[in-house]
């Protein structure tokens, strides 16, 4: 009986952990040579999103999007998780702020 109760609690804990992240999609955006790997990142509308920003450079980078009200410094050779949404359909520009005048350091999130 004790073992059955332990298994039931373990199953409940595992289900709760999965439920905690259910409904949140992850998308990745990579910075290398101070440039984003994509110019447009398509995301689904009306969903919570975790945007993983991977900085492959040795120096820090700063992801900034004024329309999304998000700003995050990502140390060199590391990844940051940025929570956004749910978003309405539209276009949301972003930049790597330390190099924002370089076209390669600019992009747009397109929500459909």
Helices and strands as residue ranges (DSSP letters): H 2-21, E 24-32, E 35-36, E 40-43, E 48-55, E 61-65, E 70-74, E 78-84, E 90-96, G 97-99, G 103-105, E 106-111
